[in-house]
C-alpha cells in the first residue's frame, strides 16, 4: 500500500469532511503536526472537534484553525496562552471538554486498543466527574472515562521508514503515539523518511501498522518560553 505522499494537501485528500473528529498530537509547541494543520485550514473544513493536549497559540498549531472559526469543540488538558481560544470559549462560540493529561492520553490509547471505556480515580470529586458513571473498587471511588475513536489522527514524528514505522524525539513522544493509535486513518508528517529496514526495531516507538499516510517536510522549531539572564 502506498504510504508516502508528496505534500500535506495530497495526504489529506478524500479524508476531510465537515463535522469530523480529529485527534492531534503535540505537547505545548513540541511535536505539532503543523503542515497538516495548515492543509486543513486551506481546505476550509469546518465544525471540527479536536482531541489534543492543548490548542497551540494564536498563530501556531490548532490556534490557526480557531482564528478561522473552523473548530467547534476542543477536548483538551491545557488551553492557556491562546487569547482567541479564551475569547471564543468565554463568549460561548467554542465548546470545551477538559480532561486531565493522563486521562486524555489513556483515552486515546484505549481507543487505539479497541477499549471502549476504563475506570480512573483522577477527577473524582471535581467537575471532571460530573455526569460520569461512578463505581467503587476495594473501597475507592472511580469514574468511567470513554476511549477516543477519532475519524482522523494527525501527528508529527522525527523519523519514519517507508512502511510507516515511527521514531519520536523527546517531548514529542508524549501525545503523538496515543493520538496516532486512535484514528480510523492516521496521517503523519516527519522530518526524515529512511529506507525500510534501516531503523533498529528496538528504537521504533510506534509500528507502521497504525500509519496510513506519510509526508516529509520542513518544520519550524519554536521555543515556547524563552528566558534569558540580564547582560
BELFENVEN-V830291 format. One line per field, one symbol per residue. ss: DSSP state (H for helix, E for strand, C for the rest). A space follows every 50 residues. Layout:
# BELFENVEN-V830291
ss=???
This chain:
# BELFENVEN-V830291
ss=CCCECCCHHHHCCCCCCCCCEEEECCECCECCCHHHHHHHHHHCCCCEEE ECCECCECCECCHHHHHCCCEEEEEECECCCCHHHHHHHHCCCCEEEECC HHHHHHHHHHHHCCCCEEEECCCCCCHHHCCCCEEEECCEEEEEEECCCE EEEEEEEEEEECCCCEECCHHHHHHHHHHHHCEEEEEEEEEEEECCCCCC HHHCCECHHHCCEEEECCCCCCCCCCCCCCC
